[in-house]
């Protein structure tokens, strides 16, 4: 009747299937146009509660960029609600590193990597039913990839007096594993005095009236893959160029 403004679909909905509904007025039993498919319906899709048909993906890739890795994939079947992205380092266990809640996004850039390490990714699509219960499709894996750019030299090096000590600090390089601190006393030669993972060094081995000069190198462990043994191994340590030098006299 013309007064009825609601409709309940009680016959036919199956778990996981999506139905499209539209509303159209009519007069004298003559319908002005008919709705044949979901493209014609001016409404929203509604999924019956239950287990929906999960989507599937293919063509997952990982591409090494200068300071990141770009991951991409394609939707083979279905319409995901979003994606979970997992990552492993040098063939280790997988950890979830990102959640994408937009089905139209088909690539993601990983900027939280380090130089020298092989990374591999899995992308797992997910959907929700009308009760917002999440169901996952099968994860698809990428190949391995590394960052390709060189390790830039340490920047922003500064020096200050710290009581009886001297503290040297610098800007953190996100691609580095750690830093090598070199020091010379007076007019002597530079020697490696400390390897640190933080972006500062507190030099306690300084003497009153003596001058000290410092410079820093960032470094990373470069890994390679042994296809015969099917394992990753540390091949070498790669360092950046020296930073600018900073000097101070211990008072």
N, C-alpha and C positions, 0 to 999 in steps of 0.2 A: 504494500500500500504506500501511498505518498507520504504517510506519516512515519513510516519505518526508516530509521537512519542507521541501523546496525545489521550486520549479517554474520552468522556463525557457520563456518564450514565444518560440518560434522561428519561428512561422508567422503572418504577417499584420501585425505592427507596421509602420506607415508613418511616415516622418519627420514630426515635428511633431505627431502625433496623441497625445492623452492617454488613457491606459487606467487603469481603476480595478480593483483586485484585492481580493478578500476570501477568507477561509478559513473553511470550514464542515465540521464532522465529520458523518459519516453511518454507519449501521449496517444490515446486511442489505440493501444496495442501495436503501434507502429514504431519500431526502433529506428532512431536516427543514427545509423551507422552501427557497426558491430565490432567488438573487440575480439580479434582472432588470436593474437599472440602477445608475448611480453613486451615487444617493441611498441605496441599500440597502447598499452595500459599506462595511464597517467597515475601511477601509484608507486608504492615501495615494495621491494621483494620481501617476502616473509618465509622463513624456514620453519618447517614443522619440527618440534622438539624431538631429539633422538640422536642417532649417529649419522651425520652427513657424509656424503661421498667426499673423500679427501682428495685434494689436488695433487698433481705430480709435477716435478721440475726436470729439466735437462740442460745440457750445455753449460754447466757450471765451470767457471774459469777464475784463475787467480793470476794477476799480471803485476810484476814488480815495477814500481815507479821509483823516482829518485829518493823519496823519503817516506813512502807509503806503499801499500799493496791494494790494488783495486780488485774487488770480487764482483763477478757478474753471473747472471743465470737467466734462464727463460722458463716460462710457464708452459708445460706440455699439455696439461689437462686441468680443467676446473678453474675456480676463482678463489685464490687464497684470501684470508683475512689479513695475513702478514707472514713474517718469516723470522725464525730464530737462526742466528749465525754462530757457529762454533769454530774454534781454532786450536790447532796443536803446534808445538814448536819442536822441530827436529824429530818428528815421528813420535812424540810423547802423547799423553792423554789429551782429550778434547775438553775445552772449557768454553762456555757460552760467553761471547764478547759483545753481542749486539742483539737487539730485538727491533724489528721493523714492522710497524703496524699500518702499513700502506701497501696494498696489493700491486699498485702501479710502479712501485720502486723496484727496479731490477738490477741495481748495482749499489755497492757500498765500498767506501774507502777506509781502510784500516790504517790509522795514523799512530797507533800505539805500539808499533813494532820496534825492533832494534836491528842494527846492521849485523850482517854475517850469519843470521839464523834463517833456516828454511821454515816457512809457514805453509800449512795446508788448512783448508776450510771445508765445513759441511754446512749446507743450507737446508733447513727443515721448514716446509710450509705448514701453516695451521689454519683451521677454520673454526667457526663457532656456530652452535645451533641457536634457536630462539631463546633458550635458557642461559645463553652465554657460556655454555660448557665448551671447552677447547678440545679439538681433535687434531692430531698431527698426521701429515703425510710422510712418506719415506724421505729421509735425508739424501741429498745428492752431494757428492764430493768434488772438490776441485783438485787440480794438480798442485805441486809445490811452487813457491815463489819466494824471492828475496828482494829487498830494497836494492836498487841498482846504483844510486848516487854515491859520491865520495863523502867521507866524513869531514865536515868543515872544521876549521881550527877553532879552538876555544876563544870566546869573545867576552868582553866585559870584565877583564881581570882587574882586581883592585887589591890593595894592601893596607893594613892598618895595625896600629899598636894594640896589643891585647894584654895589658898588665906587663908581666915579664916576658911575654911571648910575642910572636908576630903571626897574624892571621892573613892568609891569602884566600880570596874567594873569586868566583867567576860565574858566568851564566851557564845553566845546565844545557847539555846537548842531549836531546831526547833519543837520538839514535845510538849514543855511546853506551858501552857497558860500564866504563869507569874512566879514570883520569890518572896520568902519570905526572908527578910534580918533580921538577928539576930545580936545583938550587946551586948557586955559587957564593962563596964567601970572599968578600973583597974583590981582588983582581984574579982570583983563582978560576978554575974551569967548572963547568956545570956537571953535576952528578945527580942521578936519580935518587931522591931521598924518600919518596913515598908513592904508593899506588892506592888510590881511594875510589870509593863509589859515590861519595857525596860531592857537592860542588864547592867545597872549601877545605882548607888544610891549616891546622893550628900547629905552627912550628915552635916546639918547646926547647929545641936544642940550639938556642941562640945566646950570644954573649954580649955583655954591655960594651959599647964602644965599637962594635963590629958592624960592617954593612953586609946586607944580604940581598941577592937578586934572584927572582923566581920566574920560571916560565912553565907552561902547562901543555901537555898533549892529551887529547881525548883518544880512546882506543876501543876496539871491539874484538871479540873472538870470531874468527872466520871459520865456518863449518863447511865440510864437503860431505857428499854422499858416496859411500862405497857400495856400488851395485852388486858386487860379488858377495860381500858379507851382509848386505842389506841393512846397513846401519850408518848413522851420521857420526863423524868424528871431527874434532877441532884440528884444523889444518895449520892455522897461523894466527898471530896477533897483528892486527892492522891498526896503525896510529895515524892521527891527523898531523898537520904541520904544527910547529910550535906556535904558541900564542905570543902576544906581545909581552915584553919583560916588564916587571915592576920591581922596585928596589926600596929598601928602608934601612936606616941605621938604628940599631938597638940602643936606646938611651939608658 
